[in-house]
Amino acid sequence: MISKAVDFKDLAELSTELSEDTFDWILNGGEDHFFIATVDPKYRSKDLGIEIGIVESGNGEVRLDAKEVEIKGYQHF
């Protein structure tokens, strides 16, 4: 869960104060660097970190709460 990340509360408070969307900042923000990996469900463990989503076969959509998210940030690949 993204909302369990260390700085989420502070980010949510600031984005609310500025009338901005917290998840838009998270998904399309700038120079935040975190290690993200996919793990086979049979190896899932809380020791590996925070689960932020799942990967499924499909057409490459990114969704948040079943709604498609527009990709607006820097495209590394």
Helices and strands as residue ranges (DSSP letters): G 2-4, H 8-17, H 22-28, G 41-43, G 46-48, E 63-64, E 67-68
